[in-house]
Amino acid sequence: MRLLAVSALVEGRDRVEVAALFKVSVKAVDNWWAKWQVGGRDALLSRPRGRRVGEHQVLSEAEQAAARQAVLDHIPSDLGLSGQLWTRRQIGELISKLHRVRFTEPGMGKYLRRWGLTFQRPDKRAVEQAPEAVRVWHEETWPAIRARAKAENGEVLFGDQVGIRSDQVTGRTWGAKGTTPIVRRTGNRFSVNAMSAISTRGRMHFMVFAESFDAKVMCRFLARLVGHFDHKVHLIVDRHSAHRTKTVRAWLADHQDQVELHFLPSYSPELNPDELVNADLKRSLPHTHRAQNQAELAAETRRFFHRRQRQRHIVRGYFGGPHVRSTLDERTL
């Protein structure tokens, strides 16, 4: 509007006429004209009102940076506070403890947004996990496995086992506010187990079974797995006791040209993309017909795996997690 008003004055219109046209005072028109004569177009542009960002803040930039880093590097109990999860109140208590300054929760929230922090669901890590072992896996072990498989024209797969129970209900459903929805399920408890393996090419192999997972089941799965390939398979699994028994080691020794087993670091399920298959399975089953017996549950589980085998883009998507994305560096494996 200021630019249009000044343009009208430049064209020769009277200042009173321009003021009436734009419904402002003659004094405002005079001010715009004066600014334009001194600074040109830029002088007429609007400027943000109020305090500048960071002006008159209680905490200095250095104090804010230290508090932000403390939240990122520690949990509350590390710093003498209660709990393992940061809230606005606890961060306020930390700042009060360090700098003798108190914030309301809304005020603390403004600082957190300014620091680029958001309220998130955290990943879980076992305290027994060795960070050095995870580093070695990323930087040395996995690249070596990938290079060997490529040199041998082999196939790399990640495998894991999962148990599915009849009384298990995961996920959420819609219901009236204040009233918890009820899901009807059979009172008979039964379960089935499954073993699966996936590759970055989108391939999936699986086996559903009723008995407990042990060395014999593992050998059976390995035999079925290598039957699908005419080249060597490198299977990466966790350190489940069944994977490391004498029975499995003896079977592998007799089939060393067909399959080789590699182990992830202890207590590191986040490094195995097949864990996401298990989570997907447990989320998907409640959306299908509720099984009334073990045979129906096994059939539903098989249908899930058969469906995913046809959806190779979804299988490849399991490798898109932040902790396993590095496995996609070589899609030919």
C-alpha beads as a LAMMPS data file, in Angstrom:
LAMMPS data file: protein, C-alpha beads

333 atoms
332 bonds

1 atom types
1 bond types

-500.0 500.0 xlo xhi
-500.0 500.0 ylo yhi
-500.0 500.0 zlo zhi

Masses

1 110.0

Atoms # bond

1 1 1 0.000 0.000 0.000
2 1 1 2.884 2.362 0.811
3 1 1 4.461 1.700 -2.572
4 1 1 1.164 2.314 -4.359
5 1 1 0.618 5.531 -2.439
6 1 1 4.076 6.844 -3.320
7 1 1 3.528 5.830 -6.959
8 1 1 0.356 7.913 -6.990
9 1 1 2.267 10.927 -5.604
10 1 1 4.974 10.464 -8.232
11 1 1 2.282 10.507 -10.914
12 1 1 1.250 13.951 -9.660
13 1 1 -1.770 13.215 -7.478
14 1 1 -2.486 15.481 -4.525
15 1 1 -1.425 14.211 -1.044
16 1 1 -4.954 14.754 0.338
17 1 1 -6.436 12.792 -2.568
18 1 1 -3.964 9.922 -1.989
19 1 1 -4.772 9.846 1.744
20 1 1 -8.495 9.602 0.995
21 1 1 -7.899 6.928 -1.646
22 1 1 -5.978 4.650 0.723
23 1 1 -8.028 5.607 3.798
24 1 1 -5.048 6.860 5.835
25 1 1 -4.127 10.242 7.316
26 1 1 -2.354 12.956 5.354
27 1 1 0.455 12.748 7.945
28 1 1 0.982 9.027 7.091
29 1 1 1.244 9.904 3.377
30 1 1 3.773 12.636 4.195
31 1 1 5.839 10.155 6.255
32 1 1 5.857 7.602 3.401
33 1 1 6.927 10.268 0.932
34 1 1 9.750 11.427 3.213
35 1 1 11.009 7.848 3.734
36 1 1 10.907 7.172 0.011
37 1 1 12.931 10.281 -0.766
38 1 1 15.610 9.277 1.775
39 1 1 15.810 5.486 1.360
40 1 1 13.842 4.578 -1.719
41 1 1 11.744 1.404 -1.994
42 1 1 13.528 -0.430 0.856
43 1 1 12.601 2.306 3.308
44 1 1 8.907 1.581 2.734
45 1 1 9.101 -2.186 3.446
46 1 1 7.563 -3.465 6.672
47 1 1 9.894 -4.447 9.505
48 1 1 9.148 -7.073 12.203
49 1 1 7.837 -5.521 15.361
50 1 1 8.793 -6.339 18.915
51 1 1 12.068 -7.541 20.336
52 1 1 14.679 -9.126 18.149
53 1 1 15.173 -12.873 18.481
54 1 1 17.500 -13.501 21.408
55 1 1 17.172 -9.957 22.791
56 1 1 16.751 -9.613 26.605
57 1 1 16.958 -13.383 27.170
58 1 1 17.540 -14.488 30.759
59 1 1 20.178 -17.051 29.767
60 1 1 23.256 -16.154 27.761
61 1 1 23.996 -17.937 24.505
62 1 1 26.741 -19.968 26.214
63 1 1 24.398 -21.016 29.051
64 1 1 21.724 -22.037 26.552
65 1 1 24.213 -24.064 24.507
66 1 1 25.417 -25.862 27.655
67 1 1 21.864 -26.692 28.769
68 1 1 20.911 -27.938 25.295
69 1 1 23.960 -30.189 25.135
70 1 1 23.249 -31.560 28.614
71 1 1 19.760 -32.611 27.491
72 1 1 21.156 -34.284 24.368
73 1 1 24.047 -36.073 26.091
74 1 1 22.446 -37.199 29.367
75 1 1 19.259 -38.508 30.939
76 1 1 17.857 -36.712 34.018
77 1 1 19.181 -39.313 36.501
78 1 1 22.733 -38.691 35.239
79 1 1 22.491 -35.126 36.500
80 1 1 20.900 -35.737 39.897
81 1 1 17.277 -35.464 38.756
82 1 1 14.611 -38.167 38.749
83 1 1 13.659 -40.384 35.827
84 1 1 15.061 -41.209 32.429
85 1 1 12.987 -38.944 30.166
86 1 1 13.299 -35.173 29.842
87 1 1 10.207 -33.003 30.351
88 1 1 9.923 -29.233 30.283
89 1 1 9.657 -29.219 34.081
90 1 1 12.819 -31.288 34.523
91 1 1 14.809 -29.162 32.074
92 1 1 13.612 -26.134 34.025
93 1 1 14.837 -27.793 37.239
94 1 1 18.227 -28.430 35.619
95 1 1 18.563 -24.757 34.639
96 1 1 17.452 -23.672 38.101
97 1 1 20.088 -25.944 39.594
98 1 1 22.835 -24.596 37.308
99 1 1 21.966 -20.904 36.969
100 1 1 19.488 -20.066 39.782
101 1 1 16.862 -19.097 37.221
102 1 1 13.313 -20.447 37.213
103 1 1 11.103 -20.858 34.135
104 1 1 7.446 -21.698 33.710
105 1 1 6.761 -24.759 31.535
106 1 1 5.465 -22.604 28.612
107 1 1 8.554 -20.401 28.919
108 1 1 10.802 -23.463 28.936
109 1 1 8.962 -24.719 25.870
110 1 1 9.866 -21.537 23.963
111 1 1 13.557 -22.105 24.698
112 1 1 13.321 -25.753 23.613
113 1 1 11.744 -24.785 20.301
114 1 1 14.417 -22.148 19.798
115 1 1 17.058 -24.830 20.441
116 1 1 15.565 -27.036 17.724
117 1 1 14.365 -29.707 20.180
118 1 1 11.046 -31.557 19.868
119 1 1 9.146 -33.958 22.133
120 1 1 9.815 -37.452 20.735
121 1 1 9.404 -41.145 21.498
122 1 1 12.940 -42.361 22.309
123 1 1 14.686 -45.432 20.957
124 1 1 15.470 -48.063 23.567
125 1 1 18.982 -49.418 24.180
126 1 1 20.091 -52.182 26.540
127 1 1 22.564 -51.010 29.162
128 1 1 24.570 -54.145 28.347
129 1 1 25.170 -52.990 24.770
130 1 1 28.826 -52.237 24.016
131 1 1 29.129 -49.032 21.926
132 1 1 32.580 -50.093 20.755
133 1 1 31.192 -53.361 19.377
134 1 1 28.511 -51.413 17.489
135 1 1 31.168 -49.095 16.050
136 1 1 33.275 -52.065 14.936
137 1 1 30.195 -53.618 13.297
138 1 1 29.466 -50.471 11.283
139 1 1 33.032 -49.634 10.326
140 1 1 34.696 -53.044 9.968
141 1 1 32.518 -56.158 10.268
142 1 1 29.625 -55.222 7.983
143 1 1 31.830 -53.760 5.195
144 1 1 33.949 -56.954 5.291
145 1 1 30.863 -59.213 5.009
146 1 1 29.525 -57.125 2.150
147 1 1 32.852 -57.198 0.296
148 1 1 33.196 -60.980 0.681
149 1 1 29.672 -61.615 -0.531
150 1 1 30.227 -59.392 -3.549
151 1 1 33.527 -61.126 -4.383
152 1 1 31.838 -64.549 -4.140
153 1 1 28.740 -63.398 -6.036
154 1 1 26.846 -64.359 -2.896
155 1 1 23.659 -63.184 -1.196
156 1 1 23.461 -61.311 2.127
157 1 1 20.333 -61.745 4.247
158 1 1 19.343 -60.613 7.729
159 1 1 17.351 -63.153 9.731
160 1 1 15.393 -63.274 12.988
161 1 1 12.776 -65.345 14.774
162 1 1 9.496 -64.160 16.270
163 1 1 6.695 -65.571 18.410
164 1 1 3.010 -64.692 17.869
165 1 1 0.420 -65.259 20.617
166 1 1 -3.334 -65.504 20.308
167 1 1 -3.919 -62.987 23.130
168 1 1 -1.596 -60.371 21.703
169 1 1 -3.219 -57.115 20.584
170 1 1 -0.989 -54.334 19.249
171 1 1 -1.798 -51.014 17.642
172 1 1 -4.684 -48.621 18.282
173 1 1 -8.371 -48.329 17.389
174 1 1 -10.962 -45.537 17.436
175 1 1 -13.416 -45.181 20.289
176 1 1 -15.467 -42.663 22.268
177 1 1 -13.441 -40.161 24.290
178 1 1 -13.110 -41.330 27.884
179 1 1 -14.233 -44.876 27.082
180 1 1 -11.592 -47.517 26.369
181 1 1 -12.556 -49.681 23.366
182 1 1 -12.850 -53.437 23.952
183 1 1 -11.340 -56.040 21.623
184 1 1 -12.932 -59.484 21.839
185 1 1 -10.519 -62.421 21.575
186 1 1 -10.542 -66.083 22.414
187 1 1 -9.746 -67.120 25.976
188 1 1 -7.736 -70.067 24.680
189 1 1 -4.067 -69.198 24.615
190 1 1 -1.917 -70.588 21.839
191 1 1 1.022 -69.420 19.801
192 1 1 3.103 -70.045 16.698
193 1 1 6.660 -69.074 15.827
194 1 1 8.290 -67.923 12.619
195 1 1 11.779 -67.461 11.238
196 1 1 12.365 -65.048 8.361
197 1 1 15.254 -63.628 6.360
198 1 1 15.296 -60.585 4.074
199 1 1 17.744 -59.016 1.607
200 1 1 18.232 -55.492 0.282
201 1 1 16.960 -56.765 -3.094
202 1 1 13.511 -57.136 -1.534
203 1 1 13.643 -60.924 -1.195
204 1 1 11.978 -62.598 1.763
205 1 1 12.183 -66.216 2.948
206 1 1 10.304 -67.597 5.945
207 1 1 9.206 -70.661 7.868
208 1 1 6.271 -70.918 10.298
209 1 1 6.391 -73.608 12.986
210 1 1 4.561 -74.597 16.164
211 1 1 7.432 -75.973 18.281
212 1 1 9.892 -73.886 20.282
213 1 1 12.805 -72.347 18.440
214 1 1 15.917 -74.481 18.951
215 1 1 18.960 -75.803 17.072
216 1 1 16.966 -78.378 15.107
217 1 1 14.521 -75.725 13.885
218 1 1 17.427 -73.460 12.969
219 1 1 19.063 -76.219 10.904
220 1 1 15.744 -76.884 9.175
221 1 1 15.382 -73.220 8.290
222 1 1 18.954 -73.073 6.976
223 1 1 18.335 -76.120 4.795
224 1 1 15.206 -74.546 3.329
225 1 1 16.980 -71.234 2.838
226 1 1 19.970 -72.548 0.885
227 1 1 17.602 -74.594 -1.284
228 1 1 16.407 -71.322 -2.840
229 1 1 19.880 -70.248 -4.005
230 1 1 22.480 -71.555 -6.418
231 1 1 25.169 -69.392 -4.801
232 1 1 26.476 -68.871 -1.281
233 1 1 24.317 -67.206 1.372
234 1 1 25.701 -64.969 4.126
235 1 1 23.060 -64.913 6.879
236 1 1 23.315 -62.268 9.610
237 1 1 21.512 -63.054 12.877
238 1 1 21.573 -62.100 16.545
239 1 1 23.360 -64.089 19.248
240 1 1 20.429 -66.308 20.231
241 1 1 21.712 -69.445 21.954
242 1 1 20.159 -71.675 19.254
243 1 1 22.283 -69.974 16.603
244 1 1 25.526 -70.930 18.340
245 1 1 24.948 -74.540 19.402
246 1 1 27.210 -77.447 18.442
247 1 1 24.392 -78.841 16.292
248 1 1 24.186 -75.663 14.201
249 1 1 27.968 -75.325 13.979
250 1 1 28.256 -78.919 12.760
251 1 1 25.528 -78.375 10.161
252 1 1 27.277 -75.222 8.928
253 1 1 30.595 -77.072 8.682
254 1 1 28.957 -79.605 6.352
255 1 1 27.476 -76.802 4.196
256 1 1 30.225 -74.170 4.335
257 1 1 30.117 -73.666 0.558
258 1 1 26.388 -72.898 0.716
259 1 1 25.886 -70.741 3.785
260 1 1 27.858 -68.811 6.388
261 1 1 26.497 -67.365 9.612
262 1 1 27.498 -63.912 10.937
263 1 1 26.523 -62.435 14.297
264 1 1 25.389 -58.937 15.200
265 1 1 26.781 -57.259 18.336
266 1 1 25.096 -58.360 21.564
267 1 1 21.974 -56.489 22.678
268 1 1 21.689 -54.629 19.372
269 1 1 18.317 -55.516 17.780
270 1 1 18.150 -52.082 16.143
271 1 1 20.923 -53.195 13.758
272 1 1 18.754 -55.988 12.332
273 1 1 16.192 -54.830 9.714
274 1 1 14.357 -58.139 10.124
275 1 1 13.207 -56.860 13.523
276 1 1 10.993 -54.459 11.557
277 1 1 9.429 -57.460 9.810
278 1 1 8.487 -58.838 13.227
279 1 1 6.963 -55.520 14.271
280 1 1 5.075 -55.298 10.967
281 1 1 3.718 -58.815 11.468
282 1 1 2.447 -58.073 14.973
283 1 1 0.792 -54.844 13.811
284 1 1 -0.820 -56.476 10.782
285 1 1 -2.364 -59.588 12.341
286 1 1 -5.027 -57.781 14.458
287 1 1 -6.402 -56.230 11.243
288 1 1 -7.189 -59.665 9.802
289 1 1 -9.658 -62.273 11.064
290 1 1 -8.966 -63.141 14.700
291 1 1 -7.634 -66.739 14.882
292 1 1 -9.627 -69.161 17.006
293 1 1 -6.968 -71.871 17.173
294 1 1 -3.312 -72.491 16.456
295 1 1 -3.907 -73.674 12.890
296 1 1 -5.751 -70.455 12.009
297 1 1 -3.008 -68.362 13.619
298 1 1 -0.348 -70.201 11.614
299 1 1 -2.376 -69.692 8.421
300 1 1 -2.740 -65.949 9.094
301 1 1 1.001 -65.691 9.728
302 1 1 1.797 -67.472 6.452
303 1 1 -0.597 -65.186 4.565
304 1 1 1.263 -62.166 5.942
305 1 1 4.640 -63.489 4.761
306 1 1 3.286 -64.535 1.344
307 1 1 1.816 -61.047 0.913
308 1 1 5.098 -59.363 1.824
309 1 1 7.011 -61.644 -0.554
310 1 1 4.998 -60.111 -3.392
311 1 1 5.581 -56.583 -2.060
312 1 1 9.303 -56.273 -2.583
313 1 1 9.207 -52.493 -2.215
314 1 1 7.988 -52.943 1.373
315 1 1 10.735 -55.469 2.111
316 1 1 13.321 -53.037 0.784
317 1 1 11.708 -50.386 2.976
318 1 1 12.675 -52.334 6.102
319 1 1 16.252 -51.318 5.319
320 1 1 15.367 -47.634 5.439
321 1 1 15.566 -47.308 9.235
322 1 1 18.209 -44.901 10.571
323 1 1 20.275 -47.676 12.172
324 1 1 20.300 -50.052 9.179
325 1 1 20.337 -47.607 6.270
326 1 1 24.054 -48.238 5.715
327 1 1 23.198 -51.732 4.447
328 1 1 21.703 -50.135 1.330
329 1 1 25.089 -48.953 0.123
330 1 1 25.305 -52.073 -2.053
331 1 1 21.872 -52.944 -3.454
332 1 1 23.264 -55.806 -5.512
333 1 1 23.812 -57.977 -2.439

Bonds

1 1 1 2
2 1 2 3
3 1 3 4
4 1 4 5
5 1 5 6
6 1 6 7
7 1 7 8
8 1 8 9
9 1 9 10
10 1 10 11
11 1 11 12
12 1 12 13
13 1 13 14
14 1 14 15
15 1 15 16
16 1 16 17
17 1 17 18
18 1 18 19
19 1 19 20
20 1 20 21
21 1 21 22
22 1 22 23
23 1 23 24
24 1 24 25
25 1 25 26
26 1 26 27
27 1 27 28
28 1 28 29
29 1 29 30
30 1 30 31
31 1 31 32
32 1 32 33
33 1 33 34
34 1 34 35
35 1 35 36
36 1 36 37
37 1 37 38
38 1 38 39
39 1 39 40
40 1 40 41
41 1 41 42
42 1 42 43
43 1 43 44
44 1 44 45
45 1 45 46
46 1 46 47
47 1 47 48
48 1 48 49
49 1 49 50
50 1 50 51
51 1 51 52
52 1 52 53
53 1 53 54
54 1 54 55
55 1 55 56
56 1 56 57
57 1 57 58
58 1 58 59
59 1 59 60
60 1 60 61
61 1 61 62
62 1 62 63
63 1 63 64
64 1 64 65
65 1 65 66
66 1 66 67
67 1 67 68
68 1 68 69
69 1 69 70
70 1 70 71
71 1 71 72
72 1 72 73
73 1 73 74
74 1 74 75
75 1 75 76
76 1 76 77
77 1 77 78
78 1 78 79
79 1 79 80
80 1 80 81
81 1 81 82
82 1 82 83
83 1 83 84
84 1 84 85
85 1 85 86
86 1 86 87
87 1 87 88
88 1 88 89
89 1 89 90
90 1 90 91
91 1 91 92
92 1 92 93
93 1 93 94
94 1 94 95
95 1 95 96
96 1 96 97
97 1 97 98
98 1 98 99
99 1 99 100
100 1 100 101
101 1 101 102
102 1 102 103
103 1 103 104
104 1 104 105
105 1 105 106
106 1 106 107
107 1 107 108
108 1 108 109
109 1 109 110
110 1 110 111
111 1 111 112
112 1 112 113
113 1 113 114
114 1 114 115
115 1 115 116
116 1 116 117
117 1 117 118
118 1 118 119
119 1 119 120
120 1 120 121
121 1 121 122
122 1 122 123
123 1 123 124
124 1 124 125
125 1 125 126
126 1 126 127
127 1 127 128
128 1 128 129
129 1 129 130
130 1 130 131
131 1 131 132
132 1 132 133
133 1 133 134
134 1 134 135
135 1 135 136
136 1 136 137
137 1 137 138
138 1 138 139
139 1 139 140
140 1 140 141
141 1 141 142
142 1 142 143
143 1 143 144
144 1 144 145
145 1 145 146
146 1 146 147
147 1 147 148
148 1 148 149
149 1 149 150
150 1 150 151
151 1 151 152
152 1 152 153
153 1 153 154
154 1 154 155
155 1 155 156
156 1 156 157
157 1 157 158
158 1 158 159
159 1 159 160
160 1 160 161
161 1 161 162
162 1 162 163
163 1 163 164
164 1 164 165
165 1 165 166
166 1 166 167
167 1 167 168
168 1 168 169
169 1 169 170
170 1 170 171
171 1 171 172
172 1 172 173
173 1 173 174
174 1 174 175
175 1 175 176
176 1 176 177
177 1 177 178
178 1 178 179
179 1 179 180
180 1 180 181
181 1 181 182
182 1 182 183
183 1 183 184
184 1 184 185
185 1 185 186
186 1 186 187
187 1 187 188
188 1 188 189
189 1 189 190
190 1 190 191
191 1 191 192
192 1 192 193
193 1 193 194
194 1 194 195
195 1 195 196
196 1 196 197
197 1 197 198
198 1 198 199
199 1 199 200
200 1 200 201
201 1 201 202
202 1 202 203
203 1 203 204
204 1 204 205
205 1 205 206
206 1 206 207
207 1 207 208
208 1 208 209
209 1 209 210
210 1 210 211
211 1 211 212
212 1 212 213
213 1 213 214
214 1 214 215
215 1 215 216
216 1 216 217
217 1 217 218
218 1 218 219
219 1 219 220
220 1 220 221
221 1 221 222
222 1 222 223
223 1 223 224
224 1 224 225
225 1 225 226
226 1 226 227
227 1 227 228
228 1 228 229
229 1 229 230
230 1 230 231
231 1 231 232
232 1 232 233
233 1 233 234
234 1 234 235
235 1 235 236
236 1 236 237
237 1 237 238
238 1 238 239
239 1 239 240
240 1 240 241
241 1 241 242
242 1 242 243
243 1 243 244
244 1 244 245
245 1 245 246
246 1 246 247
247 1 247 248
248 1 248 249
249 1 249 250
250 1 250 251
251 1 251 252
252 1 252 253
253 1 253 254
254 1 254 255
255 1 255 256
256 1 256 257
257 1 257 258
258 1 258 259
259 1 259 260
260 1 260 261
261 1 261 262
262 1 262 263
263 1 263 264
264 1 264 265
265 1 265 266
266 1 266 267
267 1 267 268
268 1 268 269
269 1 269 270
270 1 270 271
271 1 271 272
272 1 272 273
273 1 273 274
274 1 274 275
275 1 275 276
276 1 276 277
277 1 277 278
278 1 278 279
279 1 279 280
280 1 280 281
281 1 281 282
282 1 282 283
283 1 283 284
284 1 284 285
285 1 285 286
286 1 286 287
287 1 287 288
288 1 288 289
289 1 289 290
290 1 290 291
291 1 291 292
292 1 292 293
293 1 293 294
294 1 294 295
295 1 295 296
296 1 296 297
297 1 297 298
298 1 298 299
299 1 299 300
300 1 300 301
301 1 301 302
302 1 302 303
303 1 303 304
304 1 304 305
305 1 305 306
306 1 306 307
307 1 307 308
308 1 308 309
309 1 309 310
310 1 310 311
311 1 311 312
312 1 312 313
313 1 313 314
314 1 314 315
315 1 315 316
316 1 316 317
317 1 317 318
318 1 318 319
319 1 319 320
320 1 320 321
321 1 321 322
322 1 322 323
323 1 323 324
324 1 324 325
325 1 325 326
326 1 326 327
327 1 327 328
328 1 328 329
329 1 329 330
330 1 330 331
331 1 331 332
332 1 332 333
